[in-house]
């Protein structure tokens, strides 16, 4: 049941997002689009409530409950970021707006960008860890919580791996090709100001 609900929440997320952006940029109904986009967090609340009810009704804690906690953590941390990113693309493609700014590709700017994404992952992992710990306390001694504990370690490992990837952008910074503005944006601006 929980896995089916996770899939339904994921599908619902993308359907609501597509409807919200279509209504905003094709029909120009901004208020309606805001209402549709504000329904996104309701999906996570439904998943959270269904998981809690499932455990309360005596379901043995399993990987499904752990996956639900990870999914909720991910959407809390990256949901708004994803919506904002897609809104920029929809505004450009459907609303005639300027092209969205792309993340930096080189140097310290890229390392900072990756560090910010890692902090989002830390936040999402913290949410998942907290939900899993609440589930462990909720089940108590009456059930086997080993699968919930295992998913806590999955969350910690995911944060660690994401951190190593972000760190690699700091240690091994890609250099911009010669002659591009992104190579040295400050020096390029200073030189253009002088001339």
N, C-alpha and C positions, 0 to 999 in steps of 0.2 A: 504494500500500500504506500509506504513512504517513498519508495523509488518512483512510483508512478506519479506521486504528488510533486516530487522534485522535477520530473520531466515536464509536468503540466505547468509548474511555476516558470521554468525556463522558456517554454513555448509562450506562455502568457506574457513574460517580460518582453519578448521580441514582438509579439503581436501588438501589445499596448504601445510599445515604442514606435512601431511602424504607423499605427493609427494616429498617435499623437503628433508625429512629425508630418504625416500626410495632411492631417486636419490643419496644422499650423501653416504649412507653406503652400498647399494646393487650394484649400478652401478659405484660408486667411482667418480662421476662427481661433484666435490666440487663447481666449479663455477656456474654450473646450479642450484645446491641446494641453493646457496646464492641468486641467482636471484629469485628463487621461494619463498624463505623465506622473501625477501625484498618486495614482492608483498603484504604481509600481511597488512601493514599500508594503502595500497591503498583501501582496503575494507572499512576501517573506513572513509577515505576521501569521498568515494562514498556515504556512508550512511549519512555523514554530509551534503554533497551537495544536496542529494535527500531530506533530511528533510528541508533544507533551501528553496529549490525550492517549496516544498509542501506548506510551510507557505507563500511564496511569491505569489503563485497562489491563495491565498485566503482561504486555508484550515483552519478550526477552530482549534486552538491549543488543543490537546487532550493528553490523557495518552500515546498514541503511540509516540508522539514527546518527552515526558518525558522519556519514556523507551529507546528511541534511544540515548538520552544524557547520561543516566546511562550506557548503553552498551558501548558507546564510551569511557567514563571515565574508566570503568573496563578494557577494552582491552588496553588502553594507559598505565594503571598502572601495569597490571598483564600479558599482552601479552608476553613481552620479557622474563619475569620470567618463564612463562609456556613453551615457546619455549626452553629456556635453560635447564629446568628440563627434558623435553622430549628428547632433544638432548643427554643428559647424559645417559638416559635409552637406546636410540637407539644405541648410540656408544657402550654400553656394550652388548646389545643383538644382534645387527646386525654387528657391526664392531669389535667385539672381544676386546673392551677396558675394563678398570677396572670398577667394579661396581660403580655407582654414590654414592657420599657421602649422607648419610641420614641426615635429620635435627636432631638436638639434641632432646633427649626425656625427659631430666630431668634437674632440678635445674635452675640456672641463665642462662645457655646457652640456654635452651628452652625459658625462658622469653625474652631474647634478640632476639631470632628468631621470636617470636610472635610479639614483638614490631616493628621489621623491616617490617613484613607483614602488621601490622596496619598502619605504615607510608605509605606503598604502597596504602592502602585503603584510607588514607587521601588524597594522591595525586590524586587518581582516583575520589574521591568525589569532590575535588576541580575543577577538569576538568569538571565533570558533572554539578556542580553548575555554573561554568563560562559559559558553553554552554547554560544552561537553562536561565541564566540572559541575555545573548545575544539574545536569542529567545524572552524573555519578552520585551526587548527594541525594537527588530525588529518588533514585532507585534504592540507594542505601545497601544494607546487608541482605536485602531480600532477593537480589538477582546477581547474575554474573555481569560485571561491568568491564571485563577485560577488553571487549571490542571498543568500548568508549575510550578506555585508556590508550589502546592502540592508535585510535584516530587522533588523540592528543599528540602522540609522537609524530604522526603524519603531518599535523599542522606545524610542529616545531621543525621538522626536517624541511618542509616546504619553505618556511621562512628562511632557514639556513641556506638552502640552495639558491633561493632568490637573492639573498644577501651576497653570496659568492659571485653570482652573475653581475650584480650591481658593482661589486668591488673590482671585478675584472675590467670594467669600463674606466675605473679610476687608475688602475695600475698600468693597463695597456691601452692608453688613449689612442684612438684613431686620429691621424692627422688629415686635415683637409687637403685635397689636391692643390698643387701650386697654382696661384692665380685666382683662387676663389675667395670671396669675401669672408666666408666662414672660417678661413684659416686663422686670421688674426683680426677679429671684428673691431677691436679697440684701436689697433694701429692703423687699420684701413680708414676708420672714421677720422683719426687725427690727421692722416696724410691728406684726405680729401678736403678737410677743413682748411689746411694750410694753402692748398692750391686754388 
